Amino acid sequence: MSAQTLWGKVILYLREHNDRILHVMCGDIRDVEFDGEEFVISSKEDYVVNMLSDKTNYEELKKALMAFNINKFRIQKKQKQASNDENIAILNKFFDNLTKIID
């Protein structure tokens, strides 16, 4: 089963078990994957990582994942990618403001 399929089942599990807050929060998360035997849930948002890592929410999420035989998982913050403007500013520092973007 793919990570995305499993995640969809976990989200349904949360809804069926009346865990509305986690159901809504997890429903917005799309960045999930397997890292070997470990299921990895990633978010770019601090508040999402903090809420999922909260002791009560973590235990509920753990129950949901264990219902699908997932015993090892982690929640991680994923770094935001730099915008095009930020990348150009970085390049300009190294190339004396000569960076041009050609479409």
C-alpha atoms as an extended CHARMM CRD file, in Angstrom:
* protein
*
       103  EXT
         1         1  MET       CA              0.0000000000        0.0000000000        0.0000000000  PROA      1               0.0000000000
         2         2  SER       CA              1.3770000000        3.4220000000       -0.8890000000  PROA      2               0.0000000000
         3         3  ALA       CA              1.9640000000        6.0650000000        1.7490000000  PROA      3               0.0000000000
         4         4  GLN       CA             -0.7770000000        8.2500000000        0.2480000000  PROA      4               0.0000000000
         5         5  THR       CA             -3.3110000000        5.3990000000        0.2990000000  PROA      5               0.0000000000
         6         6  LEU       CA             -2.4590000000        4.6040000000        3.8980000000  PROA      6               0.0000000000
         7         7  TRP       CA             -2.7460000000        8.2800000000        4.8430000000  PROA      7               0.0000000000
         8         8  GLY       CA             -6.2040000000        8.4410000000        3.2660000000  PROA      8               0.0000000000
         9         9  LYS       CA             -7.2700000000        5.4490000000        5.3590000000  PROA      9               0.0000000000
        10        10  VAL       CA             -5.8610000000        7.0650000000        8.5050000000  PROA      10              0.0000000000
        11        11  ILE       CA             -7.8410000000       10.2340000000        7.7790000000  PROA      11              0.0000000000
        12        12  LEU       CA            -11.0320000000        8.1810000000        7.3780000000  PROA      12              0.0000000000
        13        13  TYR       CA            -10.2350000000        6.3320000000       10.6090000000  PROA      13              0.0000000000
        14        14  LEU       CA             -9.9350000000        9.6480000000       12.4530000000  PROA      14              0.0000000000
        15        15  ARG       CA            -13.2970000000       10.8030000000       11.0950000000  PROA      15              0.0000000000
        16        16  GLU       CA            -14.9850000000        7.5110000000       11.9750000000  PROA      16              0.0000000000
        17        17  HSD       CA            -13.6140000000        7.7350000000       15.5030000000  PROA      17              0.0000000000
        18        18  ASN       CA            -14.8860000000       11.3050000000       15.9430000000  PROA      18              0.0000000000
        19        19  ASP       CA            -11.4790000000       12.8890000000       16.2250000000  PROA      19              0.0000000000
        20        20  ARG       CA            -12.5380000000       16.0230000000       14.3750000000  PROA      20              0.0000000000
        21        21  ILE       CA             -9.4900000000       18.1770000000       15.0550000000  PROA      21              0.0000000000
        22        22  LEU       CA             -7.0010000000       15.5860000000       13.8410000000  PROA      22              0.0000000000
        23        23  HSD       CA             -9.2580000000       14.6260000000       10.9590000000  PROA      23              0.0000000000
        24        24  VAL       CA             -9.3460000000       18.1950000000        9.6630000000  PROA      24              0.0000000000
        25        25  MET       CA             -5.6700000000       18.8730000000       10.3150000000  PROA      25              0.0000000000
        26        26  CYS       CA             -4.4600000000       15.6170000000        8.7780000000  PROA      26              0.0000000000
        27        27  GLY       CA             -6.8070000000       16.0640000000        5.8340000000  PROA      27              0.0000000000
        28        28  ASP       CA             -4.7200000000       19.0480000000        4.7390000000  PROA      28              0.0000000000
        29        29  ILE       CA             -1.4170000000       17.1410000000        4.8840000000  PROA      29              0.0000000000
        30        30  ARG       CA             -0.2360000000       15.6940000000        1.5790000000  PROA      30              0.0000000000
        31        31  ASP       CA              3.4540000000       15.1510000000        2.2740000000  PROA      31              0.0000000000
        32        32  VAL       CA              3.6990000000       11.5800000000        3.5890000000  PROA      32              0.0000000000
        33        33  GLU       CA              6.1240000000        8.8090000000        2.7220000000  PROA      33              0.0000000000
        34        34  PHE       CA              7.7770000000        5.6460000000        3.9330000000  PROA      34              0.0000000000
        35        35  ASP       CA             11.3920000000        5.8440000000        5.0210000000  PROA      35              0.0000000000
        36        36  GLY       CA             12.1620000000        2.1500000000        5.2540000000  PROA      36              0.0000000000
        37        37  GLU       CA              9.7730000000        0.7950000000        7.8770000000  PROA      37              0.0000000000
        38        38  GLU       CA              9.0130000000        4.2340000000        9.2880000000  PROA      38              0.0000000000
        39        39  PHE       CA              6.0250000000        6.3030000000        8.1530000000  PROA      39              0.0000000000
        40        40  VAL       CA              6.9670000000        9.9820000000        7.8340000000  PROA      40              0.0000000000
        41        41  ILE       CA              4.4850000000       12.8540000000        8.0820000000  PROA      41              0.0000000000
        42        42  SER       CA              5.9180000000       16.1970000000        6.9610000000  PROA      42              0.0000000000
        43        43  SER       CA              4.6090000000       19.7450000000        7.1020000000  PROA      43              0.0000000000
        44        44  LYS       CA              6.1140000000       23.1150000000        6.2820000000  PROA      44              0.0000000000
        45        45  GLU       CA              4.0070000000       24.7280000000        9.0050000000  PROA      45              0.0000000000
        46        46  ASP       CA              5.2680000000       24.9050000000       12.5920000000  PROA      46              0.0000000000
        47        47  TYR       CA              1.7730000000       24.9380000000       14.0770000000  PROA      47              0.0000000000
        48        48  VAL       CA              0.8750000000       21.6790000000       12.2940000000  PROA      48              0.0000000000
        49        49  VAL       CA              4.0180000000       19.9220000000       13.5220000000  PROA      49              0.0000000000
        50        50  ASN       CA              3.4190000000       21.2680000000       17.0460000000  PROA      50              0.0000000000
        51        51  MET       CA             -0.2370000000       20.2040000000       17.1250000000  PROA      51              0.0000000000
        52        52  LEU       CA              0.4920000000       16.7130000000       15.7970000000  PROA      52              0.0000000000
        53        53  SER       CA              3.3590000000       16.3780000000       18.2890000000  PROA      53              0.0000000000
        54        54  ASP       CA              1.1440000000       17.3810000000       21.2250000000  PROA      54              0.0000000000
        55        55  LYS       CA              0.9980000000       14.4060000000       23.5980000000  PROA      55              0.0000000000
        56        56  THR       CA             -2.7510000000       13.8010000000       23.2710000000  PROA      56              0.0000000000
        57        57  ASN       CA             -2.8540000000       14.2520000000       19.5010000000  PROA      57              0.0000000000
        58        58  TYR       CA              0.2870000000       12.1500000000       19.0590000000  PROA      58              0.0000000000
        59        59  GLU       CA             -1.2840000000        9.2720000000       20.9900000000  PROA      59              0.0000000000
        60        60  GLU       CA             -4.4810000000        9.4600000000       18.9200000000  PROA      60              0.0000000000
        61        61  LEU       CA             -2.4800000000        9.5230000000       15.7040000000  PROA      61              0.0000000000
        62        62  LYS       CA             -0.4530000000        6.5760000000       16.9770000000  PROA      62              0.0000000000
        63        63  LYS       CA             -3.6780000000        4.5850000000       17.5760000000  PROA      63              0.0000000000
        64        64  ALA       CA             -4.8920000000        5.3800000000       14.0740000000  PROA      64              0.0000000000
        65        65  LEU       CA             -1.6160000000        4.2830000000       12.4850000000  PROA      65              0.0000000000
        66        66  MET       CA             -1.4490000000        1.1310000000       14.6100000000  PROA      66              0.0000000000
        67        67  ALA       CA             -4.8910000000        0.1890000000       13.2790000000  PROA      67              0.0000000000
        68        68  PHE       CA             -3.0790000000       -0.2190000000        9.9410000000  PROA      68              0.0000000000
        69        69  ASN       CA             -0.0580000000       -2.0270000000       11.4340000000  PROA      69              0.0000000000
        70        70  ILE       CA              2.2170000000        1.0220000000       11.3890000000  PROA      70              0.0000000000
        71        71  ASN       CA              4.2140000000        0.9910000000       14.6100000000  PROA      71              0.0000000000
        72        72  LYS       CA              6.9770000000        3.4220000000       13.6930000000  PROA      72              0.0000000000
        73        73  PHE       CA              6.2690000000        6.9490000000       12.5310000000  PROA      73              0.0000000000
        74        74  ARG       CA              7.6180000000       10.4290000000       12.8830000000  PROA      74              0.0000000000
        75        75  ILE       CA              6.3730000000       13.9430000000       12.3830000000  PROA      75              0.0000000000
        76        76  GLN       CA              8.8400000000       16.3760000000       10.8800000000  PROA      76              0.0000000000
        77        77  LYS       CA              9.0630000000       19.9530000000        9.7620000000  PROA      77              0.0000000000
        78        78  LYS       CA              9.9290000000       20.2810000000        6.1150000000  PROA      78              0.0000000000
        79        79  GLN       CA             11.9210000000       23.2940000000        5.0510000000  PROA      79              0.0000000000
        80        80  LYS       CA             10.1170000000       25.7880000000        2.8710000000  PROA      80              0.0000000000
        81        81  GLN       CA             11.6170000000       26.2460000000       -0.5470000000  PROA      81              0.0000000000
        82        82  ALA       CA             12.9970000000       29.6460000000       -1.3680000000  PROA      82              0.0000000000
        83        83  SER       CA             10.9480000000       31.7900000000       -3.7260000000  PROA      83              0.0000000000
        84        84  ASN       CA             12.2920000000       32.7940000000       -7.1410000000  PROA      84              0.0000000000
        85        85  ASP       CA             12.9900000000       36.2980000000       -5.8270000000  PROA      85              0.0000000000
        86        86  GLU       CA             14.9530000000       34.8810000000       -2.8810000000  PROA      86              0.0000000000
        87        87  ASN       CA             16.9640000000       32.6320000000       -5.2000000000  PROA      87              0.0000000000
        88        88  ILE       CA             17.7590000000       35.5600000000       -7.5130000000  PROA      88              0.0000000000
        89        89  ALA       CA             18.8840000000       37.6710000000       -4.5490000000  PROA      89              0.0000000000
        90        90  ILE       CA             21.2470000000       34.8940000000       -3.4590000000  PROA      90              0.0000000000
        91        91  LEU       CA             22.6420000000       34.4960000000       -6.9820000000  PROA      91              0.0000000000
        92        92  ASN       CA             23.0970000000       38.2590000000       -7.3280000000  PROA      92              0.0000000000
        93        93  LYS       CA             25.3420000000       38.2670000000       -4.2600000000  PROA      93              0.0000000000
        94        94  PHE       CA             27.7190000000       35.9060000000       -6.0500000000  PROA      94              0.0000000000
        95        95  PHE       CA             27.4300000000       37.3650000000       -9.5480000000  PROA      95              0.0000000000
        96        96  ASP       CA             27.5140000000       41.1160000000       -8.8670000000  PROA      96              0.0000000000
        97        97  ASN       CA             23.8060000000       41.6770000000       -9.6000000000  PROA      97              0.0000000000
        98        98  LEU       CA             24.1300000000       40.2450000000      -13.1200000000  PROA      98              0.0000000000
        99        99  THR       CA             21.5890000000       37.4460000000      -12.7060000000  PROA      99              0.0000000000
       100       100  LYS       CA             18.8620000000       37.5110000000      -15.3620000000  PROA      100             0.0000000000
       101       101  ILE       CA             15.9010000000       35.1910000000      -15.6980000000  PROA      101             0.0000000000
       102       102  ILE       CA             15.0830000000       34.2920000000      -19.2850000000  PROA      102             0.0000000000
       103       103  ASP       CA             11.6420000000       32.8750000000      -19.9980000000  PROA      103             0.0000000000
